């Protein structure tokens, strides 16, 4: 098993910034892909940003040019720097990791609340 522990959520005013962190621990699987998803009430969970082990990234259109995902492979930690936050960014943010151990395995963090006040 891989445990994902998120931190960095909270309450911020519109236009402000937050940085989320997600540290992976547990069995030494090869983690290929890490990502941040978010879910707000009444909506489906959506991909916010993802990053491969080689550093390739992808972003949802709604966060491009505002959010930056990065990764420290040595620490098995992924970060999400969120700038110019908007009220519509309010959601529970979940860390995701895809690892490989003979087959692909999907792991989730417990989620961290981000609330942007207008």
Helices and strands as residue ranges (DSSP letters): E 2-7, E 10-13, E 18-26, E 30-39, E 46-52, E 57-59, E 67-72, G 73-75, E 77-82, G 87-89, E 91-100, E 104-108, E 112-117
